[in-house]
Amino acid sequence: MEINSDRFLPYIFFDDKSLSYIPMQIFLVYTGLVSLITFIAYGADKAKAKANGAGKNKRRIPERVLLILAFSGGALGAAAGMLAFHHKTRKRKFGILVPVSVILWVLLLLYTVYLGIMGKHTDII
């Protein structure tokens, strides 16, 4: 099977009338940046949690913000932050929702790769 190089770069689609596609490179840069921001947020929240344990009164990052970051494209950063900083690992909510966000983003990536390889970037939805 011959793969046309123009079709190999997958796209994310919206409706045909407004924004027709987003190239895969933008998708990867977006998820990479949001993942980096999310990873930093998990580290900052862990540092604030430790400081609060030492008697300092530091404002923490709300849990909903950490989860919103994960579902907004920072799923891998959230998972890496949980593992690297041992942060929110005992919270059942994070133990369920962060892996779900990782699965959703991986599925989205695989779907866009499939569309790019199969050349179905014009007849969707």
PyMOL commands that set and color helices and strands:
alter all, ss='L'
color gray80, all
select helices_A, chain A and resi 5-8+24-53+63-85+92-118
alter helices_A, ss='H'
color red, helices_A
select strands_A, chain A and resi 11-13+21-23
alter strands_A, ss='S'
color yellow, strands_A
deselect
rebuild
show_as cartoon
